[in-house]
Amino acid sequence: MDGSKRQTIRSIRKNPIKESETLYIWWKQRSPEREKLGEASCTKVSDILIIRDEMVNVSEQIIINNKDNLDNFAIADGFSNWQKLVEFFESTHGLPFTGVLIEWDSIKTPF
């Protein structure tokens, strides 16, 4: 909610999000407590693969398999560490997980 999160990992969609597209940023989107935080412009979309001990940015051919870098990546996505991210994706989607990393610029608040 403080605007520090500027990325999200999502499953591959039938109609993929594209760079420069407007993103609508929500907190707890699928709950009664949901709150629209604002809008942002998509700056980058990358195909990714999450495996238990590494994250592969397929689009950029980058493999992240260092614990500190994995933890930093997970924190940037809103998790406390890589282990929590892996537990979430394993229980929700199964591993290995193939999806997209969506990044955006600063959020413009709706007010």
C-alpha positions in Angstrom: 0.0 0.0 0.0 3.0 2.3 0.4 3.8 2.1 -3.4 7.0 0.1 -3.0 5.6 -3.0 -4.8 6.0 -2.5 -8.5 5.7 -6.0 -9.8 3.4 -9.0 -9.7 3.6 -12.6 -11.0 0.6 -13.9 -12.8 -0.5 -17.0 -14.8 -0.4 -16.6 -18.6 -3.7 -15.0 -19.8 -5.7 -15.6 -22.9 -5.4 -11.8 -23.6 -1.9 -10.9 -22.3 -1.1 -7.6 -20.7 1.1 -5.5 -22.8 3.7 -2.8 -22.1 2.2 0.7 -21.8 -1.2 -0.7 -20.9 -3.0 0.8 -17.9 -3.0 -1.5 -14.9 -5.6 -1.2 -12.1 -3.8 -1.8 -8.8 -5.9 -3.3 -6.0 -5.3 -4.5 -2.4 -7.1 -7.8 -1.6 -8.9 -7.6 -4.9 -11.1 -10.7 -4.4 -12.2 -10.0 -0.9 -14.9 -7.8 0.7 -12.0 -5.7 2.2 -10.7 -4.8 -1.3 -9.4 -1.3 -2.0 -8.4 0.3 -5.3 -4.9 1.7 -4.7 -4.7 3.4 -8.1 -3.6 3.0 -11.6 -0.2 2.6 -13.2 1.3 2.1 -16.6 2.8 -1.3 -17.4 6.5 -0.9 -18.1 7.6 -4.5 -18.8 6.2 -8.0 -19.2 8.6 -11.0 -19.0 7.9 -14.7 -19.3 9.2 -16.4 -16.1 9.6 -19.9 -14.7 9.6 -20.6 -10.9 11.4 -23.7 -9.7 12.0 -24.5 -6.1 15.6 -23.1 -6.0 15.6 -20.7 -8.9 13.6 -18.2 -10.9 14.2 -18.0 -14.7 13.4 -14.8 -16.6 12.8 -16.6 -19.9 12.4 -13.4 -21.8 15.8 -12.0 -20.8 17.5 -15.4 -20.4 18.5 -14.7 -16.8 18.6 -17.4 -14.1 18.4 -16.2 -10.5 19.6 -19.0 -8.1 21.4 -17.1 -5.4 19.5 -17.1 -2.1 20.0 -13.4 -1.4 18.8 -12.5 -5.0 15.9 -14.9 -4.7 14.9 -13.3 -1.3 15.2 -9.8 -2.8 13.0 -10.8 -5.8 10.4 -12.3 -3.4 10.4 -9.2 -1.2 9.9 -7.0 -4.3 6.8 -9.1 -5.0 5.4 -8.7 -1.5 6.6 -11.9 0.2 8.8 -12.0 3.2 11.3 -14.3 1.5 11.8 -16.8 -1.4 10.6 -19.7 0.7 7.2 -18.1 1.3 6.9 -17.2 -2.4 7.7 -20.9 -3.4 5.2 -22.2 -0.8 2.5 -19.9 -2.2 3.1 -20.9 -5.8 3.5 -24.6 -5.1 0.2 -24.7 -3.1 -1.7 -22.5 -5.5 -0.4 -23.4 -8.9 2.1 -26.2 -8.5 5.8 -26.2 -9.4 7.4 -25.6 -11.8 5.2 -22.5 -12.4 5.3 -20.8 -15.8 3.8 -17.3 -15.9 4.6 -13.7 -16.5 6.3 -11.0 -14.4 4.4 -7.7 -14.8 6.2 -4.5 -13.8 4.8 -1.0 -13.6 5.8 2.6 -12.8 4.6 4.6 -9.8 0.9 4.3 -8.9 -1.4 7.3 -9.6 -3.9 7.3 -6.8 -7.6 7.5 -7.7 -8.3 10.5 -5.4 
